[in-house]
């Protein structure tokens, strides 16, 4: 039962840690850009639920981010007259297609 040897394995993870730090800094920069943009930035997930709502969107609509995140953008915030058009544009965007000159109602 006596210990006759020890094996140790080490790995340099400094490159990974540096990459993680760069990613965190980039995420913080993007967050600042989104929050301070002079245009409304609204994001939705694949189900149409709001997952991004910047300060300008809150200013224009009167809804704070915490009031809208998780809500369905079209169902909850677009008037009936425009739901079909907005839904179509958003579905195209989620598929990677752009729509030019669409005025968000």
C-alpha positions as CSV (number, residue, x, y, z in Angstrom):
1,X,0.0,0.0,0.0
2,X,2.9,2.5,-0.3
3,X,2.8,5.3,-2.9
4,X,5.5,4.6,-5.4
5,X,4.9,7.4,-7.8
6,X,2.8,10.4,-8.9
7,X,1.7,11.4,-12.4
8,X,0.8,15.0,-13.1
9,X,-0.6,16.5,-16.4
10,X,-0.6,20.2,-16.9
11,X,-1.9,22.3,-19.8
12,X,-1.3,25.9,-20.6
13,X,-4.7,27.6,-21.0
14,X,-3.6,31.2,-21.2
15,X,-4.5,31.4,-24.9
16,X,-8.0,30.2,-24.1
17,X,-8.3,32.7,-21.2
18,X,-7.1,35.5,-23.4
19,X,-9.7,34.6,-26.1
20,X,-12.5,34.5,-23.4
21,X,-11.4,37.9,-22.2
22,X,-11.5,39.3,-25.8
23,X,-15.0,37.8,-26.3
24,X,-16.2,39.4,-23.1
25,X,-14.8,42.8,-24.1
26,X,-16.4,42.5,-27.5
27,X,-19.8,41.6,-26.0
28,X,-19.6,44.6,-23.7
29,X,-18.7,46.9,-26.6
30,X,-21.7,45.5,-28.6
31,X,-24.0,46.0,-25.6
32,X,-22.9,49.6,-25.3
33,X,-23.4,50.2,-29.0
34,X,-26.9,48.7,-29.0
35,X,-28.0,50.5,-25.8
36,X,-26.7,53.9,-27.0
37,X,-27.8,53.7,-30.6
38,X,-29.7,56.6,-31.9
39,X,-32.2,54.3,-33.6
40,X,-34.5,51.7,-32.1
41,X,-33.0,48.2,-32.1
42,X,-35.5,45.4,-31.5
43,X,-34.6,41.7,-31.6
44,X,-36.8,38.7,-31.7
45,X,-36.1,35.0,-31.4
46,X,-37.3,32.3,-33.9
47,X,-40.7,32.3,-32.2
48,X,-41.3,36.0,-32.6
49,X,-40.6,36.9,-28.9
50,X,-38.7,40.0,-28.1
51,X,-35.2,39.3,-26.9
52,X,-33.6,42.7,-27.5
53,X,-35.0,46.2,-26.9
54,X,-32.6,49.1,-26.7
55,X,-33.0,52.5,-25.0
56,X,-34.2,54.3,-28.2
57,X,-36.9,51.6,-28.7
58,X,-38.0,52.2,-25.1
59,X,-38.0,56.0,-25.6
60,X,-40.1,55.8,-28.8
61,X,-42.6,53.2,-27.6
62,X,-42.8,54.1,-23.9
63,X,-42.2,50.4,-23.0
64,X,-39.2,49.5,-20.9
65,X,-37.1,46.5,-21.9
66,X,-38.2,44.5,-18.9
67,X,-41.8,45.0,-20.0
68,X,-41.4,43.6,-23.5
69,X,-38.7,40.9,-23.3
70,X,-40.4,37.6,-23.7
71,X,-43.6,39.1,-25.3
72,X,-44.6,38.4,-28.9
73,X,-43.6,41.4,-30.9
74,X,-46.3,41.2,-33.6
75,X,-49.1,39.8,-31.5
76,X,-48.6,42.1,-28.5
77,X,-47.3,45.4,-30.0
78,X,-48.4,45.7,-33.7
79,X,-51.9,46.9,-34.6
80,X,-54.0,44.4,-36.5
81,X,-53.8,46.4,-39.7
82,X,-50.1,45.8,-40.0
83,X,-49.6,42.3,-38.4
84,X,-49.5,40.4,-41.7
85,X,-47.0,42.8,-43.3
86,X,-44.7,42.9,-40.2
87,X,-44.9,39.2,-39.7
88,X,-43.9,38.6,-43.3
89,X,-40.8,40.9,-43.1
90,X,-39.7,39.3,-39.8
91,X,-40.0,35.8,-41.2
92,X,-38.0,36.8,-44.2
93,X,-35.3,38.3,-41.9
94,X,-35.2,35.2,-39.8
95,X,-34.6,33.2,-43.0
96,X,-31.7,35.6,-43.9
97,X,-33.5,37.7,-46.5
98,X,-33.5,41.5,-46.4
99,X,-36.4,43.8,-47.0
100,X,-35.6,47.3,-48.3
101,X,-37.5,50.4,-47.3
102,X,-40.0,48.8,-44.9
103,X,-41.5,51.4,-42.6
104,X,-42.1,49.8,-39.2
105,X,-45.6,50.8,-38.1
